[in-house]
Amino acid sequence: MSLHTARFEFSLFGINTYVVYDPETRECAIIDPGMMGIEEENAMKNFINREHLDVKHLVNTHLHIDHAVGNRFVADSYGVPVSAHKLDEPLMERIKQQAEMFGIKEKVHVAEVERFLAEGDVIKIGSGELEILHVPGHSPGSIVLYDRNGGVLYGGDVLFERSIGRTDLPGGSHAQLVRGIKEKLFTLPDETVVYPGHGPATTIGREKQYNPFVH
């Protein structure tokens, strides 16, 4: 049975947070926790409780503030370590700086990365698996998570509907990002569904044909 996906859109830059779960074992992973404040935290907690889910993983596709602002809440609530790529670890300090810049310093409590993910690692969720692909360019440690069995890719800020992640932030590289998309994502089946960090879902085939940033 395929993994199921629940999508939440939270207020900080319209971040998509995903709960990926095995409908039989009820094990789940939370990807890019972007909840900030009691209302958004309760939305996540109520869903987890209502669906009787067992949180096994907390995964950041990268460590920009919008994708990691809810790390402490998830880690403390469910006793799971923060997982991300080693190359993004220096961005933890920038999270604090960004929080000050956006005037939300008092709402951001940084949780340190305890588990480092790398290309080829596998995250097990019940009988399902998410494969880690390292696709830098938006950030040095940007990763995507690929459910090969279900034909689904959780793409972070690598690939969007007719767009790609911005590369003007520290550690960004447009050439590196485009190369990674072409070599690692566009080699996946065209029907692969892409759940991005912002905006609506798309497919690999659609982006190969219509995305102006990779041609």
C-alpha positions in Angstrom: 0.0 0.0 0.0 1.3 3.4 -0.9 2.2 6.1 1.5 -0.4 8.8 2.0 0.3 12.6 2.1 -1.4 15.4 4.0 -0.4 19.0 3.1 -0.6 22.0 5.4 0.1 25.5 4.3 1.4 27.7 7.1 1.6 31.5 7.2 5.4 32.0 7.1 5.9 32.6 3.4 3.1 30.1 2.6 5.3 27.1 3.4 4.0 23.7 2.6 4.4 21.2 5.4 3.8 17.6 4.7 2.8 14.6 6.8 3.7 11.4 5.0 2.3 8.3 6.6 1.7 4.6 6.2 -2.1 4.0 6.4 -1.7 0.6 7.9 1.1 1.0 10.6 0.2 4.7 11.1 3.9 5.6 11.2 4.7 9.0 9.7 7.3 11.6 8.9 6.8 15.4 9.1 8.6 17.2 6.3 9.5 20.9 6.7 7.6 21.9 9.8 6.6 25.5 9.2 4.0 26.0 11.9 4.4 29.1 14.1 2.1 29.9 16.9 -0.5 28.0 18.9 -3.1 27.9 16.2 -0.8 26.4 13.6 0.8 24.0 16.1 -2.7 22.8 17.2 -3.7 22.2 13.5 -0.8 19.8 13.2 -1.2 18.2 16.6 -5.0 17.7 16.1 -4.4 16.0 12.7 -1.7 13.7 14.2 -4.1 12.8 17.1 -7.2 12.4 14.9 -5.4 10.0 12.5 -3.7 8.1 15.4 -0.3 8.7 13.8 3.1 7.7 15.3 5.7 10.4 14.4 8.9 8.7 13.6 10.8 11.3 11.6 11.3 15.1 11.3 13.0 16.0 8.1 14.1 19.4 6.7 14.6 19.6 3.0 16.9 22.6 3.9 17.4 24.9 6.8 15.9 28.2 5.8 13.6 29.7 8.5 10.3 29.0 6.8 11.1 25.3 6.5 12.5 24.9 10.0 10.6 27.3 12.3 8.5 24.4 13.7 11.4 22.1 14.4 11.5 22.7 18.2 7.7 22.1 18.5 7.8 18.8 16.6 11.0 17.6 18.3 9.7 18.3 21.8 6.1 17.1 21.1 7.1 13.8 19.6 10.6 13.1 20.8 12.1 12.8 17.3 15.5 14.2 16.2 15.8 17.0 13.6 17.2 15.5 10.3 18.8 17.5 7.5 21.9 17.5 5.3 25.2 18.3 6.9 26.0 21.1 4.4 23.1 23.1 5.7 24.2 23.1 9.3 25.7 26.6 9.1 22.3 28.0 8.2 21.1 27.2 11.7 22.7 30.5 12.9 21.1 32.4 10.1 17.7 31.1 11.3 18.2 33.2 14.4 19.3 36.2 12.3 16.2 35.8 10.0 13.9 35.6 13.0 15.3 39.0 14.2 14.9 40.5 10.8 11.3 39.4 10.5 10.5 40.5 14.0 9.6 37.0 15.3 12.7 36.3 17.4 10.5 35.5 20.4 8.6 32.9 18.5 11.6 31.0 17.0 13.3 28.4 19.2 16.0 26.7 17.2 16.4 22.9 17.5 19.8 21.6 16.5 20.2 19.0 13.8 20.8 15.6 15.4 20.7 13.3 12.3 22.5 14.1 9.1 21.1 12.8 5.9 23.1 12.2 2.7 22.5 11.1 -0.9 21.3 7.5 -0.9 20.0 7.4 2.6 16.5 5.9 3.1 13.9 7.0 5.5 11.5 4.1 6.4 7.9 4.9 7.2 6.1 1.6 8.0 6.3 -0.4 4.8 7.2 2.6 2.7 10.5 4.3 2.0 11.7 7.8 1.1 15.0 8.0 -0.8 17.3 11.0 -0.2 18.6 12.9 -3.3 21.0 15.8 -2.7 20.2 18.6 -5.1 22.1 21.7 -4.0 21.8 25.2 -5.5 19.0 26.7 -3.5 21.1 26.0 -0.4 24.2 23.8 -0.1 22.4 21.0 1.6 19.1 21.0 -0.2 17.6 17.5 -0.5 14.5 16.0 -2.0 12.7 12.9 -0.8 11.6 10.3 -3.4 8.9 7.8 -2.8 9.8 5.4 -5.7 6.9 3.0 -5.0 4.3 5.7 -4.9 5.7 7.9 -7.7 6.0 11.0 -5.5 8.7 13.5 -4.9 8.8 15.9 -1.9 10.9 18.6 -3.5 11.5 21.4 -0.9 12.5 24.6 -2.7 14.3 22.8 -5.6 11.5 22.6 -8.2 8.2 24.4 -8.3 5.3 24.6 -10.8 7.0 26.4 -13.7 9.7 27.7 -11.5 12.8 26.7 -9.4 14.2 27.7 -6.0 15.9 31.1 -5.7 19.7 31.1 -5.8 20.5 34.5 -4.6 20.8 33.6 -1.0 24.1 32.6 0.8 25.4 29.4 -0.6 23.1 29.4 -3.7 24.1 28.5 -7.2 21.9 28.8 -10.2 24.1 26.6 -12.4 24.3 23.9 -9.7 20.6 23.9 -9.1 19.7 23.6 -12.8 22.2 20.8 -13.3 20.9 18.9 -10.3 17.3 19.2 -11.6 18.2 17.9 -15.0 20.4 15.1 -13.8 18.5 13.9 -10.8 14.9 14.9 -11.1 14.2 15.0 -14.8 15.5 11.4 -15.1 12.5 10.3 -13.0 9.3 9.0 -14.6 7.3 11.8 -16.2 4.2 10.9 -14.1 6.1 11.5 -10.8 4.1 13.9 -8.7 6.1 16.8 -7.2 5.0 18.2 -3.9 7.0 21.5 -3.5 7.8 23.6 -0.6 5.6 26.4 -1.8 2.6 26.4 -4.2 0.7 23.7 -5.9 1.8 20.2 -6.9 3.0 19.5 -10.3 4.7 16.6 -12.2 8.1 15.9 -13.6 6.7 15.6 -17.1 4.9 18.9 -16.9 8.1 20.7 -15.7 10.3 19.1 -18.3 7.9 20.5 -20.9 6.9 23.9 -19.5 9.4 25.1 -16.9 11.2 28.1 -18.5 14.0 28.0 -15.9 15.5 24.7 -17.0 15.7 25.2 -20.7 
